[in-house]
Amino acid sequence: MNRLANKTCLVTAAGQGIGRAAALAMHEEGARVFATDINEQALSDLATKGLQTFVLNVRDPASIQAAVQNTGPLDVLFNCAGFVEHGTILDCDEEAWAFSLDLNVTAMYRMIRAFLPSMLENGGGSIINVSSVGGYLASDVIGGYSVSKAAVI
């Protein structure tokens, strides 16, 4: 216990699923956790558990810069935001393809570029980019998603 005592962590997509579980686990390990999501309502009960919450759109550079100002330097950046576009590659039009790559890949790049400088100034930290087995074992029913998660790997 307390393996993350005195550490500051930010988790994207903390409103549900893996992001929520990670944010709660980090909090239980003693970290100061910023639980973020694009859906403010999904974060509401996390604040009552002692996590700091705010809305973050990882596709918006201005929202990311506001997050940098809000949190200060991090010890852990947990990039979890993502989207599964269902359908074959033939079902995935260019708009869906671009959205999947932007949210599942480029958003991680944006977050790392924003938070890494202060992490380096403070002697390091951990960046965790959530991918998927779908990035290794492509599926014909999640074509665009598989490609984007392979890019994360």
Order of alpha helices (4+ residues) and beta strands (2+ residues): beta-alpha-beta-alpha-beta-alpha-beta-alpha-alpha-beta-alpha
